[in-house]
Amino acid sequence: MRFNSPLTLRRTATNTCLFSAAYGLSGQWEAAARDGQKCVSLNSKFLKGYHRAANALKHTKQYKDAIKIIEKGLIHFQGNADFRKLLGEVG
């Protein structure tokens, strides 16, 4: 079997969320935001995906987009304390 890249991985919500976390830890906030948003698009009920996307958007100073992601997350996870805290940081 021949591969086009050294790493061939099916992009699930879980591993996309993990990539987002890894990018964030290395300060690659644009990539972290992209993968956090991809996670949410793959699974709209993945709590960490919303948080990682919003946190990365905060770090890239895309506050309006961060607020939109948090508000979407609050639809599924009403009253989540981490979302409320993050909303206070960006809003």
C-alpha positions in Angstrom: 0.0 0.0 0.0 1.3 3.5 -0.8 0.6 6.6 1.3 0.7 10.2 0.2 1.8 11.4 3.6 3.6 9.9 6.6 0.5 10.2 8.7 -2.9 9.1 7.3 -5.6 9.7 9.9 -9.3 9.8 9.6 -10.4 13.2 10.9 -13.0 12.4 13.7 -14.3 15.0 16.2 -12.1 13.4 18.9 -8.8 13.5 17.1 -9.5 16.9 15.5 -10.1 18.2 19.0 -6.8 16.7 20.1 -5.0 18.4 17.2 -6.6 21.7 18.3 -5.3 21.2 21.8 -1.8 20.4 20.5 -1.7 23.4 18.2 -2.8 25.6 21.1 -0.1 24.3 23.4 2.5 25.1 20.8 1.1 28.6 20.2 -0.3 27.9 16.8 -3.6 29.6 17.5 -4.9 29.9 13.9 -4.5 26.1 13.4 -6.0 25.5 16.9 -9.1 27.6 15.9 -9.4 25.8 12.6 -9.4 22.4 14.2 -11.6 23.4 17.0 -14.2 24.7 14.5 -13.8 21.5 12.4 -14.4 19.4 15.5 -17.7 21.3 16.2 -18.7 20.8 12.5 -18.1 17.1 12.8 -20.0 16.7 16.1 -22.1 19.6 17.3 -22.4 18.2 20.8 -18.6 18.0 21.5 -18.1 20.3 24.4 -14.3 20.5 24.2 -14.5 21.5 20.6 -16.5 24.6 21.3 -14.2 25.6 24.1 -11.0 25.0 22.2 -12.2 26.9 19.2 -13.4 29.8 21.3 -10.2 29.9 23.3 -8.0 29.8 20.1 -10.1 32.6 18.6 -9.6 34.6 21.7 -5.9 34.3 21.3 -6.0 35.4 17.7 -8.2 38.4 18.9 -11.2 37.3 16.8 -13.5 38.1 19.7 -16.8 38.3 17.7 -16.1 34.8 16.3 -15.2 33.5 19.7 -18.5 34.9 21.1 -20.5 33.2 18.3 -18.8 29.8 19.0 -19.5 30.2 22.8 -23.2 31.1 22.1 -23.5 28.0 19.9 -22.0 25.9 22.6 -24.3 27.3 25.2 -27.3 26.0 23.2 -26.1 22.5 23.8 -24.5 23.0 27.2 -26.6 25.6 29.0 -25.1 27.1 32.1 -21.6 25.7 31.5 -19.3 27.6 33.8 -16.3 27.4 31.6 -18.2 28.9 28.7 -19.5 31.7 30.9 -16.0 32.4 32.1 -14.6 32.4 28.6 -17.5 34.6 27.4 -16.6 37.1 30.2 -13.0 37.1 28.9 -13.9 37.9 25.3 -17.1 39.9 25.7 
